[in-house]
Amino acid sequence: MKKIVLFFLALCALTVACRKTAKKTPLSYAVENLQNKPPADIYIPDAGSYTMSLLVKYLGGFHEDKVTLTISGLPADIKVVEDTIVNIPTYRADFVFKTTNAKHATYPITVTATALGSAPKTYTFNLTVTFADCASSLWGNFNGANACTARNFTYVATGVATGVANELNITNFGGYGTTTTTRVILNCNKDSLYIPAQNIGNGTNLQGSGTFTDNTMTIYYNASTTPGGFPEACNVTLTKQ
């Protein structure tokens, strides 16, 4: 009799256990770019490709659930190689944008992340289409105006290609002579520029920084030597003719 009771007790316990649904902690994760921030505004070329790399980081919970990333909001002239990426975190997701003569504009783009058992996460940022080589809009002649420590003057300067993307050579920068060549490096994502310390010719050494648009440059520089044999600091405005 005792054995029968024990048998039924064991059978009852097994039945109850089988009826229980295994509970698991929902997956916890974060979506970051490679600089440990949420997806941020990006700039892509009007012709070519650009890769936006995101990191889907595992934080806790059930570690075998997958996270699905989808991207939406792209205009017709911007394609993405894969608009949906699925994997188990931690993993890297590369969205590769492709363009051919895409329109210059800014678009709000959304990345949506979904995982079993948790609410979707959405990240909205701006995608801006700009020149493949942002220096190309600055090739040509400029009217220059210098406001310096001891003098103000105007002149004509010329922007030419260097053969390196997002760089520019300016002849007669600062009005220091048509034989001078000043190398300017552009940051296309921030519309900023800098002039590394250099000898531009004609006895002139200088360095500086500034901002630019498609047809203007505003620069502050320090010249340690000039053709006149003296140093000077100047604010420059260069406007495309």
N, C-alpha and C positions, 0 to 999 in steps of 0.2 A: 504493500500500500504506500509506504514511504517513497519507494522508487517511482511509483506512478505520479505522486504529487510533485516530486522533484522534476519529473519529465515535463509535466504540464506547466510548471513554473518557468522552466527553461524555454519551452515553446512560446509561452506568453511573452517573455522578455525579448526573444528573437523577433516575434511578430511586431512588437512595439518599436524595436530598433529599425526594422525594415520600413516601417511606416514614416519614420522621421525623415525629413528632408535635410540633407547636409547643407549647413549654412556656411557661406563664405563671405569674407570681407570684400566689398567692391574695390576694384582697382583704383588706386590714387596715382595720378600722373600730372606732369606739367609739360607744356609745349614752350620751347625756348628757341631763340636763334643761337648761333654759335658764340654770341657775346653774353649769354646768360640773361637775356631779356625776352619779353614776348615779341612776336613778329613785328618788325618795325618798318617804317616807310622805306621803299626801295626805288632805285632808278635803273631803268633798263635801256639798252640802245635801240634806236629806231630800225636798225638792220643788224641782225646777228642773234646771239643767244646770251642768256643770263641765268645763273643758277642761284636760287634762294634755298639755303640749307637750314632746316629746322631740326631740333633735337627733341624727341619725345622721351621724356625722362621718367623712369619708374620711381615712385615715391613710397608705395606701400600697397597692402591689400593682395588680392589674388593675382599671382604673378604670371599666370598663363593666359589671361585675357588680352585680346588684341585691341589696339587703338587705330581707328580709321581717320585719316586726314583727307579732307576734300577742299578744293579751292574754287571759288566762284566769283563772278563779277567781271570777268575778263571781256574786253570788247572783241569784235570779230577779227581784227587784224593782229591780235596777240594770241598765239597758241601756247599750250603747255603740253609737254611730252606725256606726262601722266597727271590727270587732275584728281586722282584718288590713290592714296598710298596706305597700305594696311600692313601692320607688323606687331610683334610683341615688344613692348618697351623693356629696356632702353634701346632706341634705334634712331638712326639719322634718316630724315626724309628730304630728298632733293627734288624740288620743283624746278624744272628746266623750261624757261620761257623762250619762245622762238618768234622772231619778228622779221618782216620784209617790208620796208618802207612804211612802217607803222606811223600813225598820226601822233604828233606831239601833243600830249594832253596828260592830265592826272586823273586816275580812276580809283574809287574806293573798292578795295579787294577784301574778301573775307575768307579766312581759313577756319573750317569747322572741324572739331575733334569729337569723336564719339567713341564710347566704350560701354560694354555691357554693365548695367546696374548703376550708371551714373549719368547725370544730366550732361547734355552736349556743352562743349566749351567753344566760344566763338572769339575770333581775333580779327579785328578790322584795321586795315592800314591803307596807306596811299601808294599806288604804283604810278610812277611818272616815266613817260617815254621821252627820251632826250636824244641828242646826237650820239652816234656811235663813238665819235671823237669830238668831245665838246669844244676842242680848240678850233675846229673847222669853221665855226661861225665867226671867229676872230681873225681870219686871214684877210688881209687887205690894208688899206690906208686909214690912219686915225688922225684926228685933230687932237693934239696934246696941249694941256695947260698945266703948268707947274706953279705951285705956291710953296716957295722955299723959305728958309730962315732969313735970307738977306735979299731975295729978289723974286719977282714973278715974271713969267714969260710963256710964250706959246710957240709951237713948232708942229711939224708933221712927222709921224712915225709910221712904221709898216710892220704888220704881223705876218709871219711866214711859217710854214710847216717845218717841223724838225725831223719828221720821219718816225717820231715816237708819239703814240696816242696820248692825248690830253696834255701835250706840251706845246709851247709856242716860243718862237724866237722873235724878238722885236728889234728892228734896226732903228737907230736914232732915238732910243728910249731916253727920256729926260732931256732930249735936245743935245745929247753929248756927242753927236756926230754921226754921219751916215755910214761911217766905217765901223761903228760899234754894233755888237750883237748881244742882246740880253736874253738869257734863257728864263722862261716863266713856266712854272708847273701848276696845273689846274686840278682842283678837287671838284669833279663834276657833281658829286652828290651833295656838296654843301655850297656850291657857287663861290668858293674861295680860291685864292691863289697864293703862291709864295715865290719869291725870287731868292734862290740860294746865293750865299756869298760867292762873288765871282769878279773876275777882271773882264770887263766888257770891251776893252780896247780904248785907245785914245787917252790913256792915263787915268782911267776911271775904274774904281772898285766900289761895289755897292751890294746891298741886300735889302729885301723888303717883303711886304705881304699886302693882301687886299682882297677885293671881291670883284665879281664880274657878272655880266648878263650876256645875252647874245650879241650885243653891239657896243658895250662899254666896259671899261676897266677903271676901277678906283684903287689906287695903290699908295701906300706910304713906304718910303725907303730912306735909308741912310747911306750916303756916299762918303767913304773915308778919304777918297781922293777924287778930284775932278780935273778936266783939262785946264782949268784956271789955277790949279795947284792948291785948292782949299777944299775942306770937307763941307758938306751941307746935308740938311734933312729936308725932304720935300713931300708934299701931297700932290699926287698926279691924277688928273682925269683924262682918260683917253676915250674919245667918242668916234665911232666908225663914220667915215665919210659916206 
